[in-house]
């Protein structure tokens, strides 16, 4: 990609960021409305039910309500729509799904209260027949604990799909006891080889993508996308053979390809950096050595940006290691070359005589140094440095001496 095209893309990204910053409330409401509407339409298509909840106007109305509530509330409104539709097929299925929602609610507040968007993202991609794009996207955009809502979303989708596909069998089990019906329902969903294979493949892939993304190496996002895509493909193929269930190889490839494309798009918007301008430095203070690698972000005009780093040194160490400099501040050496202190006027010889011994003033100097701020050095991208003076004036030291008198 040439420099001009890259600059145009970065400028486009900058304009989108400004647009979102100015209209964040409306953009979020539109996104919640779209996500809830697609989810509700997917539920309507997955569970055939001729009732008020299956009508498109009701779905639009519920999506409009979801636009003005948090993501978590929107997810549970969609869950309530699932309960209503499941009741028409099997009351027992509705009870089981209600218990499942309670478990999800408890785990939601314990593990990942900020990842409720995943609970809507999972059914959307399942409805669009590209669920294999999920692990890469979630591993890049969320944290490792976000695997929990991902797996809950996968279980919910397979539960709804299994109940809709086996509604006739559920009707035939009406002569069984409630315990037997419950066992049949749970084992049919959770013990399904396809459900187990999908849970393992998605969970492992999402964790692998997140782990690689967090590595402090170059091109970690690209490596995470490629490794996650290959891992998802290999795991899906191997698990289908081991657990003996069928998968659509073409659908799996399409989902993985879309997930990889989304991963590179997310990388451009969330992690566009210029590795060619990487700066490495090291510094120390009284207790630690610091080794820093700074990688600048790409912006609209990257050549105008400067990378700033702050180097901390110890005042006490600097003054004690340089007795001549300490003596100049205290006025003990009239013949010392004061050229390095251009801002100070040479003192008269009569004033340079101090009756206080040098050793007697060390404690006062140390107290003044402890009260001073740390020295920082700002270094620009061309590695030119500009040091701030260690101590601007000796007035504070003189005040301490007067107090001791």
Buried (B, 14 or more C-beta within 10 A) or exposed (E): EEEEEBBEBBEEBEEEEEEEEEEEEEEBBEBBBBBBBBBBBBBBEBBEBEEEBBEEEBBBEBBBBBBEBEBBBBBBBBBEBBBBBBBBBBEBBBBBBBEBBEEBBEBBEEBBEBBBBBBBBBBBBBBEEBBBBBBBBBBBBBBBEBBBBBBBBBBBBBBBBBBBEBBEEBEEBEEEEEEEBBEBBEEBBBEBBBBBBBBBBBBBBBBBBBBBBEEEEEEBBBBBBBBBBBBBBEBBBEBBEEBEBEBEEEEBBBBBBBBBBBBBEBBBEEBBBEEEBEBEBEBBEEEEEEEEEBBBEBBEEBEEBEBEBEBBBBBBEBBBEEEEBBBBBBBBBBEBEBEEBEEEEEEEEEEBEEEBEEEEBBEBBBBBBEEEEEBEBBBBBEEEEEEEEBBEEBEBBBEBBEEEE
